[in-house]
Amino acid sequence: ITRCVEMKQQFGTWEVADLVFYSEPGRSAKDMNRKELQRLMRDVKAGLVDIVICYKFDRLSRKLRDFLELSEEFHGYGVRIVS
């Protein structure tokens, strides 16, 4: 992910002020009750996030319904998802 951001910056596609990682090694994305996901949502609601970058969409949630709810909530705050 860091390399992706570096390339986007190099080609002038993105201007990144701060890159924050929300990582939960060893935790499944089977539900929404995850510490780092909740921290991400707090930061989204606080206006601290413009883009959520994930390796694969199922890293955010394995359940389609949960992913769609996250996507809608991100959209409501003007946050894009990039995978």
Buried (B, 14 or more C-beta within 10 A) or exposed (E): EEEEBEEBEEEEEBEEEEEEEBEEEEEEBEEBEBEEBEEBBEBBEEEEBBEBBBEEBBEBBEEEEBBEEBBEEBEEBEBEBEE
